[in-house]
C-alpha cells in the first residue's frame, strides 16, 4: 500500500505543501524550498551547544558504523608507491600520480630531499678545493671557491686570442710621438675638464682621452674627446656604434 503525503507548513514562509510521512517524522523543521531553508538558517544560526551535540552524535555514529578508508575504501582508485627519500610506502590517488613523478610520505622527507638536491659537493675549477654549491648554479656555471680563483682562472683561459674583446692585438701597438701629456691636457681644457658623455668632472672621476675612430695614429683634435674612466670602458664594446655616435657629436659641435 502506497503511503500518502502529509500537508505541512513551511517554517519560513508559512506556505503549506505536501511532504512524505517518513520525512515528517525525521525532520524537526519543514521548508518548501532551498531558499526558505537558507533564509531560516541565516536568521536562526546554530548555537555552540547545538554544534557540540551534532559533533558528538556524528562521532558516536562513526564508532558504531566504521567506514573503510584508504585502500579498503570502495571509492579508492589510487595505488601504493615508494617515498623517494626514505623508501616508505605512500598511498596516492591516480590524479596525484599523473601530476607528479616523485612522491613523499611527509613534509620532512620532501624538505630533506630538496636540501640534498639543492646543494651538492663539487671541486673548485681552479684550485681543486672541495666546496658546497647550489646544484642549479653548478649546472650552468663553473664552480669556484672564491673570486680570486675565478679571476685567476679567467685570466688564464681568456687571454690573447681567446679574449672576447680581442681585436688582433691592436692594443699592443705603440702610440706616436704626438700622443703626449701636452696633447691630452689640451683636449681636457677644450672640453672644460668634463666627461662629454655623462657630464661628470675631473674632481669626481679620472678623465681619459678617447680616439673616436680607435686609430692610435690619428691624433687630430676632431678625433679626440674627453671621457671619464667609466664611459671610456663602455666604448670598448660595439665600437662601430660608438664611433658613429661621437663622430656625429663632434660634427654638431663644430657646426655650432
Backbone torsions as a table, in degrees:
resi	resn	phi	psi	omega
1	UNK	NA	128.8	-179.2
2	UNK	-73.5	141.4	179.6
3	UNK	-81.7	141.1	-178.5
4	UNK	-92.1	138.6	178.9
5	UNK	-71.8	150.1	179.4
6	UNK	-102.1	151.3	175.2
7	UNK	-88.7	122.7	178.9
8	UNK	-127.8	167.1	-178.3
9	UNK	-109.2	133.4	178.3
10	UNK	-66.9	131.0	-178.0
11	UNK	-70.0	-15.5	-177.3
12	UNK	-99.9	-56.3	-175.1
13	UNK	-102.7	-2.3	177.3
14	UNK	66.0	17.9	176.3
15	UNK	-79.8	137.9	178.7
16	UNK	-88.6	137.5	-178.9
17	UNK	-150.5	163.9	-179.5
18	UNK	-82.5	139.1	178.6
19	UNK	-144.1	142.0	-177.0
20	UNK	-65.5	146.3	-175.7
21	UNK	-57.7	-41.2	-177.6
22	UNK	-67.2	-28.8	177.1
23	UNK	-76.5	-31.0	175.7
24	UNK	-63.6	-38.7	179.7
25	UNK	-73.8	-36.3	-175.8
26	UNK	-73.9	-42.8	-173.3
27	UNK	-91.6	137.8	175.9
28	UNK	-89.3	-18.1	177.0
29	UNK	-126.8	151.0	-176.6
30	UNK	-128.5	136.1	-179.7
31	UNK	-136.9	140.7	-176.9
32	UNK	-79.7	-22.5	-179.4
33	UNK	-154.8	171.6	-178.9
34	UNK	-68.0	-35.1	-179.7
35	UNK	-61.3	-41.0	177.3
36	UNK	-66.3	-39.2	178.5
37	UNK	-60.6	-47.9	-177.9
38	UNK	-65.9	-39.7	178.4
39	UNK	-64.5	-41.5	179.7
40	UNK	-64.6	-38.4	178.6
41	UNK	-66.0	-37.8	178.0
42	UNK	-65.7	-39.5	-178.4
43	UNK	-79.0	-24.4	-178.4
44	UNK	-127.2	72.8	-178.6
45	UNK	-63.7	152.3	-178.3
46	UNK	-72.6	133.6	179.9
47	UNK	-79.3	163.9	179.0
48	UNK	-62.5	-36.2	179.8
49	UNK	-64.7	-42.6	178.9
50	UNK	-66.0	-40.6	177.6
51	UNK	-60.7	-41.9	178.8
52	UNK	-64.6	-41.8	178.4
53	UNK	-62.7	-41.3	178.9
54	UNK	-64.9	-40.4	178.5
55	UNK	-63.5	-44.2	179.5
56	UNK	-64.0	-40.0	179.8
57	UNK	-64.4	-41.2	178.3
58	UNK	-65.8	-37.4	179.4
59	UNK	-65.6	-43.1	178.7
60	UNK	-63.5	-38.3	-179.6
61	UNK	-65.6	-40.6	179.6
62	UNK	-66.1	-34.3	178.3
63	UNK	-69.0	-42.6	-179.4
64	UNK	-72.0	-34.4	-177.2
65	UNK	-125.6	72.2	-178.8
66	UNK	-64.8	135.0	179.5
67	UNK	-100.4	135.7	178.3
68	UNK	-64.5	140.7	-178.4
69	UNK	-127.2	167.9	177.9
70	UNK	67.0	-132.9	-177.5
71	UNK	-66.4	-31.9	-178.1
72	UNK	-74.9	-13.8	-178.1
73	UNK	-68.9	144.5	-180.0
74	UNK	-67.5	-33.3	-176.0
75	UNK	-84.2	-7.3	-175.1
76	UNK	-69.5	130.4	-179.2
77	UNK	-126.0	18.0	-176.3
78	UNK	-97.6	-154.1	-179.1
79	UNK	-158.7	170.4	178.2
80	UNK	-96.2	132.2	176.7
81	UNK	-130.2	171.2	-179.0
82	UNK	-95.4	138.1	174.0
83	UNK	-66.0	131.4	-176.3
84	UNK	-72.4	-8.6	179.8
85	UNK	-106.1	-55.1	-174.6
86	UNK	-102.3	-12.2	178.4
87	UNK	85.8	1.9	178.8
88	UNK	-71.6	156.2	178.8
89	UNK	-77.3	136.8	-178.2
90	UNK	-125.0	135.0	178.6
91	UNK	-92.9	117.9	-178.7
92	UNK	-130.0	161.3	176.4
93	UNK	-89.7	165.7	178.2
94	UNK	-63.8	-32.1	179.0
95	UNK	-64.9	-43.1	178.0
96	UNK	-65.8	-36.5	-180.0
97	UNK	-66.2	-35.7	179.7
98	UNK	-73.6	-32.2	-176.6
99	UNK	-82.5	-32.8	-173.6
100	UNK	-123.9	140.8	177.8
101	UNK	-92.2	-20.6	177.3
102	UNK	-121.6	150.9	-174.9
103	UNK	-137.0	151.5	-178.7
104	UNK	-134.6	150.6	-177.7
105	UNK	-82.6	-24.7	177.5
106	UNK	-157.2	176.8	-177.1
107	UNK	-66.9	-33.6	-178.4
108	UNK	-62.9	-44.4	178.3
109	UNK	-63.3	-39.1	179.6
110	UNK	-63.5	-45.5	-179.6
111	UNK	-64.5	-43.7	179.4
112	UNK	-63.4	-39.8	179.0
113	UNK	-62.8	-42.8	179.4
114	UNK	-64.6	-41.9	-179.1
115	UNK	-62.6	-44.2	-179.1
116	UNK	-67.7	-36.2	178.7
117	UNK	-78.9	-28.4	-176.3
118	UNK	-71.2	-37.4	-179.0
119	UNK	-117.7	145.7	178.7
120	UNK	-143.1	153.3	-179.7
121	UNK	-90.9	122.0	-178.7
122	UNK	-133.6	174.0	177.7
123	UNK	-105.1	143.0	176.7
124	UNK	-61.9	133.4	-176.2
125	UNK	-63.1	-28.9	-174.9
126	UNK	-95.2	-52.4	-173.8
127	UNK	-101.8	-11.7	178.0
128	UNK	81.5	7.7	-179.8
129	UNK	-70.1	140.5	180.0
130	UNK	-76.2	125.3	-177.8
131	UNK	-137.3	162.0	177.0
132	UNK	-109.0	122.9	-177.8
133	UNK	-130.6	161.8	173.5
134	UNK	-65.1	134.5	-177.8
135	UNK	-61.3	-36.5	-179.0
136	UNK	-65.4	-40.9	-179.6
137	UNK	-69.8	-35.2	178.6
138	UNK	-67.1	-32.4	-178.1
139	UNK	-66.7	-31.0	-174.1
140	UNK	-110.2	-18.6	-176.7
141	UNK	-134.6	155.9	175.8
142	UNK	-71.7	134.6	-178.5
143	UNK	-82.0	138.5	175.9
144	UNK	-133.5	148.8	-179.9
145	UNK	-81.9	-21.9	-179.1
146	UNK	-157.5	169.3	178.0
147	UNK	-68.4	-29.7	179.0
148	UNK	-63.2	-45.0	178.9
149	UNK	-63.4	-39.1	-179.5
150	UNK	-65.5	-45.2	-178.5
151	UNK	-67.1	-37.6	178.3
152	UNK	-66.2	-42.4	-179.5
153	UNK	-68.1	-41.5	177.1
154	UNK	-62.5	-37.4	178.8
155	UNK	-63.8	-26.5	-179.8
156	UNK	-85.6	-42.9	-174.3
157	UNK	-85.0	-27.5	179.0
158	UNK	-105.9	60.9	-176.8
159	UNK	-120.5	140.7	176.7
160	UNK	64.5	-127.8	-176.3
161	UNK	-66.4	-20.2	179.3
162	UNK	-81.5	-8.5	-179.1
163	UNK	-71.2	141.1	-179.5
164	UNK	-61.5	-32.5	-178.3
165	UNK	-96.8	21.5	-177.3
166	UNK	-66.1	127.0	-178.5
167	UNK	-121.5	30.7	178.1
168	UNK	85.1	14.4	176.7
169	UNK	84.2	20.7	-178.4
170	UNK	-68.4	-20.7	179.8
171	UNK	-68.4	-19.1	179.8
172	UNK	-88.1	-3.4	179.0
173	UNK	-68.2	144.8	-177.3
174	UNK	-82.0	137.4	177.4
175	UNK	-71.8	148.9	177.3
176	UNK	-71.6	171.6	-176.9
177	UNK	-66.0	-30.1	-178.5
178	UNK	-64.9	-22.7	-178.9
179	UNK	-80.7	95.2	-177.3
180	UNK	-140.8	177.5	-178.4
181	UNK	-63.0	-31.4	-179.7
182	UNK	-64.6	-41.9	178.7
183	UNK	-67.6	-40.7	179.5
184	UNK	-63.4	-41.8	179.9
185	UNK	-65.1	-35.4	179.1
186	UNK	-63.7	-41.9	-179.8
187	UNK	-68.4	-39.7	178.9
188	UNK	-63.7	-41.6	178.5
189	UNK	-64.8	-40.9	178.5
190	UNK	-60.0	-37.5	-177.3
191	UNK	-93.8	13.2	175.0
192	UNK	60.4	30.7	177.0
193	UNK	55.4	39.4	-179.9
194	UNK	-130.3	138.8	174.2
195	UNK	-64.6	126.5	-176.4
196	UNK	-78.0	-3.5	178.2
197	UNK	-99.1	-53.8	-175.4
198	UNK	-106.9	-11.7	176.7
199	UNK	82.8	11.6	-179.6
200	UNK	-82.0	151.3	-175.0
201	UNK	-94.6	171.7	-179.6
202	UNK	-72.0	-11.5	178.4
203	UNK	-77.4	-21.5	-177.3
204	UNK	-101.7	-34.7	-179.7
205	UNK	-140.4	161.9	175.7
206	UNK	-75.5	133.8	-179.8
207	UNK	-100.0	128.7	177.4
208	UNK	-106.5	162.3	173.5
209	UNK	-108.8	123.2	-173.3
210	UNK	-108.0	135.0	172.7
211	UNK	-82.9	117.6	-174.2
212	UNK	-64.5	-40.9	-178.9
213	UNK	-93.5	7.9	176.8
214	UNK	62.4	20.7	177.3
215	UNK	-103.5	115.0	-176.4
216	UNK	-65.2	-25.7	-176.3
217	UNK	-85.2	-11.3	179.4
218	UNK	-95.2	93.9	-176.9
219	UNK	-106.6	29.9	174.5
220	UNK	-66.8	147.8	-176.5
221	UNK	-60.2	-33.3	-179.2
222	UNK	-73.3	-14.3	-179.7
223	UNK	-96.4	-0.2	-177.5
224	UNK	-116.4	141.3	-178.8
225	UNK	-146.4	149.3	-179.3
226	UNK	-88.6	126.4	176.7
227	UNK	-135.0	147.4	174.4
228	UNK	-74.5	168.6	-175.8
229	UNK	-61.8	-32.5	-179.9
230	UNK	-70.8	-49.0	-179.8
231	UNK	-66.9	-33.6	178.9
232	UNK	-65.4	-36.4	178.6
233	UNK	-65.6	-33.5	179.7
234	UNK	-64.2	-30.1	-175.3
235	UNK	-73.5	-6.2	178.3
236	UNK	-78.0	-10.2	178.5
237	UNK	-114.3	142.1	179.9
238	UNK	55.5	57.0	-170.8
239	UNK	-63.0	-37.5	-178.2
240	UNK	-61.8	-37.5	179.1
241	UNK	-64.4	-47.2	-178.0
242	UNK	-68.1	-34.8	179.5
243	UNK	-64.4	-46.9	178.4
244	UNK	-62.6	-38.5	-177.6
245	UNK	-64.3	-48.6	-176.4
246	UNK	-76.1	-28.5	175.2
247	UNK	-64.8	-43.1	177.1
248	UNK	-65.4	-38.7	179.3
249	UNK	-60.4	-44.9	-178.7
250	UNK	-69.8	-36.5	178.4
251	UNK	-64.0	-39.5	179.3
252	UNK	-66.1	-36.3	178.2
253	UNK	-65.2	-42.6	-178.9
254	UNK	-64.5	-39.6	179.2
255	UNK	-64.2	-34.9	178.0
256	UNK	-68.1	NA	NA
